[in-house]
Every structure is written in C-alpha cells, then in structure tokens.
Amino acid sequence: MAWDAKQMLAVHGKTRVVCIIGDPVRHSLSPIMQNAAFAASLLDYVYVPFAVSPENLKQAVAGLKALGVCGFNVTIPHKTTIIPFLDRLDDSAESAGAVNTVHLCGPSLIGYNTDGDGLVDSLSTDLDFFPGAEQILVIGAGGAARGAIAALCRSGAKRILICNRSLQNARAVMQDMNIRYPETCIDVVSFNQVNEKHFCSTSLLINTTSLGMNGERIEGIELSQLPDHAKVYDMVYICSGTPLLKEASAAGLRAVNGLGMLVAQGERAFEIWTGQKPPEGVMRQALDRIQQP
C-alpha cells in the first residue's frame, strides 16, 4: 500500500499519543515511518519525539504514564537505565536486559525489546545472512548490543565476539548472555586488543553503537582484515553513509545500514501498541522517500 501525505489525520481530543524518548533524538526517523503507518491504517494516533536527558529519565517516564500515552520507544542512552522505572518486562526485554519499546497496558508500563528480532529480520532480508556456526563480531556493549546478541543467540548463532572500549561492560554482557544462552560461545575483546586473528575468523560485523552518526571512524576496526565473504551491518543510518559503510565498500564487502532493522523493529512496536499489523511496506516507503537525494 502506497502512503500519501494527504492521508494524514487531524489531531484532536481523541487522538492517542505515542512517542520516542532519547538523548539525542532529533535525528530519529521513527516519527516519519510510524505516522505514515498510522495514516495508512486510518488509526487516530500520532507519534512525536521527546528529548530526555539521563537525569530526567525517571520523571519523564512517570510523566508519560500519568499522561496516559499509549506507549513509547526508547533509544540511546536509556535502553537499560529505564528498566527500574517500568512495572514489568516482556520475555524479549528480560532476555536482552534492554528495552526499546514500552506499552501502557491498564495501569502498567510493560517493556519489550523489538530491536533484536528486527535486526535478525533485516540480516536475512538485506544481507542474506542467517546466524549459524560463523563468528559474529559485535561492536558495543550497550542496550542495542544486548538486544542484538540475545536475538542472535535465539536464532542459532554459535560464536559471538563482543568488541568494546570497556572490557568490564563487555564482560557483564557476556556473563548475562552465557547464563541465558549457554549453547553460544561468547567472548570479549577491547578496541585496543582486537587484531587480525579476530577479524579473519569473522563472517559478520555489526556496529551497535552510535559511532559514525557524526562522521567519526571506529578506531581499531580494520575491515580490510575481514575475509572476502564477510558482511557488515551498521545500525547507524545517515543519508551520507557512515565511515564504516564507506570502508566496507572500499574493501569490497557487502554492507548495509540499519534502516531495515529500524523498519522491522518499528513494525513489531506498531503491533504491540495497536494490536494490528501495519500495512506492508508503508514504513519502508516513507523512509526511502526521504533518503532519496
């Protein structure tokens, strides 16, 4: 179903509110794709962004609950720190130890994680990659990394290497995931220790951090040392392309940004909030339209 801006519904007293909270949040494309899906579905909902600093997170969550919003998305840096302020977690968020979607169900705020499954969906659709015996190198150890690793483990990944600046944070993720997914071998390495040995055995590299959003390079990551069949997935999505994606292209590696994941996780969140699936393809069409030069 094609989406037309003329379908946008007027906001009035009965309009249900959904939002995204983060810091920063002005770059988010979620309002564009979610409002497109609401309009195409003729649902009386509106999706808006709210910049919430870490020190104001508790008050913001309490305020959203008091206002009776239908639900909200959670982005950097709140995906783990929001957990104490929610009433309960769905299995998806419990296993990941991170939340990216919240639903106000009666008096309770319920946390979900649609990021991980959205990533797995995008890996199969956009990169023809299906987790198995190959090593997956995950850059980062924050909330996005937790959601990704949990979903990769559930999908059959056998070897995951977490590369992070802080080994302490990486080990914390490894220990949590080892308890839940003992069938997956998970190891850690710091940026200043990662070397050719780690790269040459990697079939998929995933950046789960925000590095690259402002044009910065991820120091220590040498894509030229990856095997020719390796693939690169960068969760960061900017029209100009991140340094990581440009380096992957220069190395002749197949690589994509996180738009596919953004759409897939957003479709799952839409269904949690509304109880129905979004019109097929509408969210992606809305994003493709603004990505065009």
C-alpha positions as CSV (number, residue, x, y, z in Angstrom):
1,M,0.0,0.0,0.0
2,A,1.5,3.3,-1.0
3,W,1.3,6.1,1.5
4,D,0.2,9.6,0.6
5,A,0.8,12.6,2.9
6,K,-2.8,13.7,2.2
7,Q,-4.0,10.7,4.3
8,M,-2.7,12.3,7.4
9,L,-5.4,12.6,10.1
10,A,-6.0,15.7,12.0
11,V,-5.0,15.6,15.7
12,H,-7.9,16.2,18.1
13,G,-9.1,15.4,21.6
14,K,-9.4,11.6,21.0
15,T,-6.0,11.2,19.3
16,R,-3.8,8.6,21.0
17,V,-0.2,9.6,21.6
18,V,2.9,7.5,21.0
19,C,6.4,8.9,21.3
20,I,10.2,8.2,21.4
21,I,12.5,9.3,24.2
22,G,16.3,9.6,23.9
23,D,19.2,11.9,24.0
24,P,19.8,12.9,21.3
25,V,16.5,12.2,19.5
26,R,16.2,14.9,16.8
27,H,17.9,12.5,14.2
28,S,15.2,9.8,14.7
29,L,13.3,8.7,11.6
30,S,10.7,6.8,13.7
31,P,8.1,9.7,13.7
32,I,8.1,9.7,9.9
33,M,7.6,6.0,9.4
34,Q,5.2,5.5,12.3
35,N,3.0,8.4,11.4
36,A,2.9,7.1,7.8
37,A,1.7,3.7,9.1
38,F,-0.9,5.2,11.4
39,A,-2.2,7.3,8.5
40,A,-2.3,4.4,6.0
41,S,-4.1,2.3,8.6
42,L,-6.6,5.2,9.3
43,L,-5.7,4.9,13.0
44,D,-6.2,8.0,15.2
45,Y,-2.7,8.0,16.6
46,V,0.2,10.5,16.5
47,Y,3.9,9.8,17.1
48,V,6.2,12.5,18.4
49,P,9.9,12.8,19.6
50,F,10.9,13.9,23.1
51,A,14.5,14.7,24.1
52,V,15.0,13.3,27.6
53,S,18.4,13.7,29.3
54,P,19.6,10.9,31.6
55,E,19.0,12.9,34.8
56,N,15.4,13.5,33.8
57,L,14.5,9.9,32.8
58,K,12.7,8.9,35.9
59,Q,10.5,12.0,35.9
60,A,9.9,11.6,32.1
61,V,8.7,8.0,32.4
62,A,6.4,8.9,35.3
63,G,5.0,11.8,33.3
64,L,4.3,9.8,30.3
65,K,2.5,7.2,32.4
66,A,0.5,10.0,34.2
67,L,-0.5,11.5,30.8
68,G,-1.7,8.1,29.6
69,V,0.3,7.8,26.4
70,C,-0.4,4.6,24.5
71,G,3.3,3.7,24.5
72,F,6.8,4.9,23.5
73,N,10.1,3.9,22.0
74,V,13.3,4.1,23.9
75,T,16.6,5.0,22.3
76,I,20.2,5.8,23.3
77,P,21.2,6.2,26.2
78,H,18.1,4.9,28.1
79,K,17.6,1.3,26.9
80,T,19.0,-0.3,30.1
81,T,18.6,2.5,32.6
82,I,14.8,2.7,32.0
83,I,14.2,-0.8,33.4
84,P,13.8,0.1,37.1
85,F,11.1,2.6,36.2
86,L,8.9,0.1,34.4
87,D,6.3,-2.2,36.0
88,R,7.3,-5.4,34.3
89,L,9.2,-6.8,31.3
90,D,8.2,-9.0,28.4
91,D,10.4,-12.1,27.8
92,S,12.1,-10.3,24.9
93,A,13.3,-7.5,27.2
94,E,14.0,-9.8,30.1
95,S,16.3,-11.9,28.0
96,A,18.1,-8.9,26.4
97,G,18.4,-6.9,29.6
98,A,17.3,-3.9,27.5
99,V,14.1,-2.1,26.4
100,N,13.3,-0.2,23.2
101,T,9.5,-0.3,23.3
102,V,7.1,0.4,26.1
103,H,3.3,-0.2,26.2
104,L,0.9,1.3,28.7
105,C,-1.4,-1.6,29.4
106,G,-4.0,-0.6,32.0
107,P,-2.0,0.9,34.9
108,S,1.2,-0.9,34.0
109,L,4.2,0.1,31.8
110,I,5.4,-3.0,30.1
111,G,8.9,-3.1,28.5
112,Y,9.7,-5.0,25.3
113,N,12.7,-5.4,23.0
114,T,11.8,-5.4,19.3
115,D,15.4,-4.4,18.3
116,G,16.9,-7.8,18.3
117,D,14.3,-9.6,16.3
118,G,14.2,-6.6,14.0
119,L,17.9,-7.0,13.4
120,V,17.6,-10.7,12.6
121,D,14.8,-9.9,10.2
122,S,16.9,-7.3,8.5
123,L,20.0,-9.5,8.3
124,S,18.1,-12.2,6.4
125,T,16.2,-9.7,4.1
126,D,19.0,-7.2,3.4
127,L,22.2,-9.3,3.7
128,D,21.0,-12.9,3.2
129,F,22.7,-13.7,6.5
130,F,21.4,-16.4,8.8
131,P,23.1,-17.0,12.2
132,G,24.9,-20.3,12.5
133,A,28.4,-21.6,13.2
134,E,30.2,-18.5,11.8
135,Q,31.7,-15.9,14.2
136,I,29.8,-12.7,14.6
137,L,31.8,-9.6,15.8
138,V,29.5,-7.2,17.7
139,I,30.9,-3.7,18.3
140,G,29.5,-2.2,21.5
141,A,28.1,-3.5,24.8
142,G,25.1,-1.2,25.5
143,G,21.4,-1.7,25.3
144,A,21.4,-2.2,21.5
145,A,24.2,-4.8,21.7
146,R,22.3,-6.7,24.4
147,G,19.1,-6.9,22.2
148,A,21.2,-7.9,19.2
149,I,23.1,-10.6,21.0
150,A,20.1,-12.1,22.7
151,A,18.2,-12.4,19.3
152,L,21.3,-13.7,17.5
153,C,21.6,-16.4,20.2
154,R,17.9,-17.3,19.9
155,S,18.4,-17.5,16.1
156,G,21.2,-20.1,16.3
157,A,24.4,-18.1,16.5
158,K,27.2,-20.3,17.9
159,R,30.1,-17.8,18.2
160,I,29.9,-14.1,19.2
161,L,32.8,-11.8,19.9
162,I,32.0,-8.5,21.7
163,C,34.4,-5.7,21.0
164,N,34.1,-2.7,23.3
165,R,36.1,0.1,24.8
166,S,35.3,-1.1,28.3
167,L,36.1,-4.8,28.9
168,Q,34.2,-4.6,32.1
169,N,31.0,-3.7,30.3
170,A,31.6,-6.3,27.7
171,R,32.2,-9.0,30.3
172,A,28.9,-8.0,32.0
173,V,27.0,-8.6,28.8
174,M,28.9,-11.8,28.2
175,Q,28.1,-13.2,31.6
176,D,24.4,-12.3,31.4
177,M,24.1,-14.0,27.9
178,N,26.1,-17.0,29.0
179,I,23.6,-17.8,31.7
180,R,20.6,-17.5,29.3
181,Y,22.3,-19.0,26.2
182,P,24.9,-21.5,27.2
183,E,24.9,-23.1,23.8
184,T,26.5,-19.9,22.3
185,C,30.2,-19.3,22.8
186,I,30.6,-15.6,23.7
187,D,34.0,-13.9,24.2
188,V,35.2,-10.3,24.6
189,V,38.0,-8.1,23.3
190,S,38.8,-4.4,23.7
191,F,39.3,-2.0,20.8
192,N,43.0,-1.7,21.5
193,Q,43.4,-5.5,21.6
194,V,41.4,-6.6,18.6
195,N,43.6,-7.8,15.8
196,E,43.8,-9.7,12.5
197,K,43.2,-13.0,14.3
198,H,39.8,-11.8,15.4
199,F,38.9,-10.3,12.0
200,C,39.9,-13.2,9.8
201,S,37.5,-15.6,11.5
202,T,34.6,-13.2,11.4
203,S,31.7,-13.6,8.9
204,L,29.5,-10.8,10.1
205,L,30.5,-7.5,11.8
206,I,27.7,-5.5,13.5
207,N,28.1,-1.9,14.8
208,T,25.5,-1.5,17.6
209,T,27.0,1.9,18.8
210,S,26.2,5.4,17.7
211,L,29.8,5.8,16.4
212,G,29.6,7.1,12.9
213,M,26.5,9.2,13.4
214,N,28.6,12.4,13.4
215,G,31.1,11.1,10.8
216,E,33.6,9.6,13.3
217,R,35.6,6.5,12.5
218,I,35.5,3.5,14.8
219,E,39.2,3.2,15.8
220,G,40.7,-0.2,15.9
221,I,38.2,-1.7,13.4
222,E,40.2,-2.8,10.3
223,L,37.7,-4.1,7.7
224,S,40.5,-4.9,5.2
225,Q,41.4,-7.8,7.5
226,L,37.9,-9.4,7.2
227,P,37.6,-12.4,4.8
228,D,36.1,-11.6,1.3
229,H,32.8,-13.3,2.2
230,A,32.3,-11.3,5.4
231,K,29.3,-8.9,5.7
232,V,29.0,-5.6,7.6
233,Y,25.9,-4.3,9.3
234,D,25.9,-0.7,10.7
235,M,22.9,0.1,12.9
236,V,23.6,3.8,12.3
237,Y,21.6,5.2,9.5
238,I,22.5,8.5,7.8
239,C,21.9,9.6,4.2
240,S,25.6,10.3,3.5
241,G,26.7,6.9,4.8
242,T,28.9,6.2,7.8
243,P,32.7,5.8,7.6
244,L,32.2,2.2,8.5
245,L,30.0,1.6,5.4
246,K,32.3,3.5,3.2
247,E,35.3,1.5,4.3
248,A,33.3,-1.7,3.8
249,S,32.5,-0.6,0.2
250,A,36.2,0.2,-0.4
251,A,37.1,-3.3,0.8
252,G,34.6,-4.9,-1.5
253,L,32.4,-6.2,1.3
254,R,28.6,-6.4,1.2
255,A,27.3,-3.9,3.8
256,V,24.0,-2.1,4.8
257,N,22.9,0.4,7.3
258,G,20.2,0.0,10.0
259,L,17.2,1.2,8.0
260,G,15.9,-2.4,7.6
261,M,16.3,-3.0,11.3
262,L,14.6,0.3,12.1
263,V,11.6,-0.7,10.0
264,A,11.4,-4.3,11.3
265,Q,11.5,-3.3,14.9
266,G,9.1,-0.4,14.3
267,E,6.6,-2.8,12.7
268,R,6.7,-5.0,15.8
269,A,6.3,-2.0,18.1
270,F,3.3,-0.8,16.0
271,E,1.6,-4.1,16.6
272,I,2.3,-4.0,20.3
273,W,0.6,-0.6,20.6
274,T,-2.3,-1.0,18.3
275,G,-3.0,-4.8,18.3
276,Q,-2.8,-4.9,14.5
277,K,0.0,-5.3,11.9
278,P,1.0,-2.1,10.0
279,P,0.3,-2.0,6.2
280,E,3.0,-3.9,4.5
281,G,5.8,-1.8,3.1
282,V,4.5,1.6,4.2
283,M,7.2,2.3,6.8
284,R,10.0,1.5,4.4
285,Q,8.4,3.5,1.6
286,A,8.2,6.5,3.9
287,L,11.9,6.2,4.7
288,D,13.0,5.5,1.2
289,R,11.2,8.7,0.1
290,I,13.3,10.9,2.4
291,Q,16.5,9.0,1.8
292,Q,16.4,9.9,-1.9
293,P,18.9,12.6,-2.9
